[in-house]
Amino acid sequence: MLLIGENLNVISKKIGDALKQRDPVPIKEMALAQAKAGMDIIDINLGPARKEGPGLIEWVVTIVQDTVDLPLSLDTTNIEAMEAGLRAHRGKALINSISARPERI
């Protein structure tokens, strides 16, 4: 069984504000807390990430991987952001949820 930490989510007020302001402190704190809690993978959920999606996910992936030594699960419906996140990720990442539409696969 793998444990996936789901607390780096744009829906969270604290994390959402940190993402908007590009404040790495709350993101680092949450990544560390999840690692200390025994998570095997940390999920980064940016939702649709319509504005600056690729740049935002690259920034978050770098922050989290510089903070903890865990693989990441990338969760966004923005295809360009997903591709950017996969390029920025060191090692193998998990893609969290895609639709079954051929153009999205």
C-alpha positions as CSV (number, residue, x, y, z in Angstrom):
1,M,0.0,0.0,0.0
2,L,1.2,3.5,-0.9
3,L,0.1,6.5,1.1
4,I,-0.5,9.7,-0.9
5,G,-0.5,13.0,0.9
6,E,-3.3,15.1,-0.6
7,N,-2.8,18.4,1.3
8,L,-1.0,20.5,-1.3
9,N,-4.2,21.5,-2.9
10,V,-5.2,24.8,-4.5
11,I,-8.6,24.5,-2.8
12,S,-6.9,24.9,0.6
13,K,-7.0,28.6,1.5
14,K,-3.4,28.6,2.9
15,I,-2.0,26.7,0.0
16,G,-4.1,28.5,-2.6
17,D,-2.8,31.8,-1.3
18,A,0.8,30.6,-1.2
19,L,0.5,29.5,-4.9
20,K,-1.0,32.8,-5.9
21,Q,1.7,34.8,-4.1
22,R,4.5,32.3,-5.0
23,D,5.3,32.0,-1.2
24,P,7.3,28.8,-0.8
25,V,7.1,28.7,3.0
26,P,3.6,27.2,3.5
27,I,4.3,24.7,0.6
28,K,7.5,23.6,2.2
29,E,5.9,23.3,5.6
30,M,3.1,21.1,4.2
31,A,5.5,18.9,2.3
32,L,7.6,18.4,5.4
33,A,4.5,17.6,7.5
34,Q,3.3,15.0,5.0
35,A,6.7,13.4,4.8
36,K,6.9,13.3,8.6
37,A,3.4,11.7,8.7
38,G,4.8,8.8,6.6
39,M,3.4,9.6,3.1
40,D,5.1,7.7,0.2
41,I,4.0,10.2,-2.5
42,I,3.0,13.9,-2.3
43,D,0.1,15.0,-4.5
44,I,0.2,18.5,-6.0
45,N,-3.3,19.5,-7.0
46,L,-3.5,22.7,-9.0
47,G,-7.0,22.0,-10.4
48,P,-7.4,23.6,-13.9
49,A,-4.4,26.0,-13.4
50,R,-5.7,28.2,-16.1
51,K,-3.4,31.1,-15.4
52,E,0.3,30.5,-15.6
53,G,-0.2,26.7,-15.2
54,P,3.0,25.5,-16.7
55,G,5.2,28.0,-14.8
56,L,3.3,27.4,-11.5
57,I,3.6,23.7,-11.5
58,E,7.3,23.8,-12.4
59,W,7.8,26.2,-9.4
60,V,5.8,23.9,-7.0
61,V,7.5,20.7,-8.2
62,T,10.9,22.3,-7.7
63,I,10.0,23.7,-4.2
64,V,8.6,20.3,-3.0
65,Q,11.5,18.2,-4.4
66,D,14.0,20.5,-2.9
67,T,12.3,20.1,0.4
68,V,11.5,16.4,0.6
69,D,12.9,13.3,-1.1
70,L,9.6,11.8,-2.2
71,P,8.0,11.2,-5.6
72,L,5.1,13.4,-6.6
73,S,1.6,12.9,-7.9
74,L,0.7,15.7,-10.3
75,D,-3.0,16.6,-10.5
76,T,-4.2,19.2,-13.0
77,T,-6.6,19.3,-15.9
78,N,-4.3,21.7,-17.7
79,I,-2.4,19.5,-20.2
80,E,0.4,22.0,-20.7
81,A,0.8,22.3,-17.0
82,M,0.9,18.5,-16.6
83,E,3.6,18.3,-19.3
84,A,5.6,21.0,-17.6
85,G,5.3,19.3,-14.3
86,L,6.5,16.0,-15.7
87,R,9.5,17.7,-17.3
88,A,10.4,19.5,-14.0
89,H,10.0,16.3,-11.9
90,R,13.2,14.4,-11.0
91,G,12.5,10.7,-11.5
92,K,9.1,9.1,-12.1
93,A,5.9,11.0,-11.2
94,L,2.4,9.7,-10.8
95,I,-0.2,11.4,-13.0
96,N,-3.3,11.7,-10.9
97,S,-6.5,11.5,-12.9
98,I,-6.9,12.1,-16.6
99,S,-10.1,11.8,-18.6
100,A,-10.5,9.0,-21.1
101,R,-10.9,11.4,-24.0
102,P,-8.2,10.4,-26.6
103,E,-6.8,14.0,-26.9
104,R,-6.2,14.1,-23.2
105,I,-4.4,10.7,-23.0
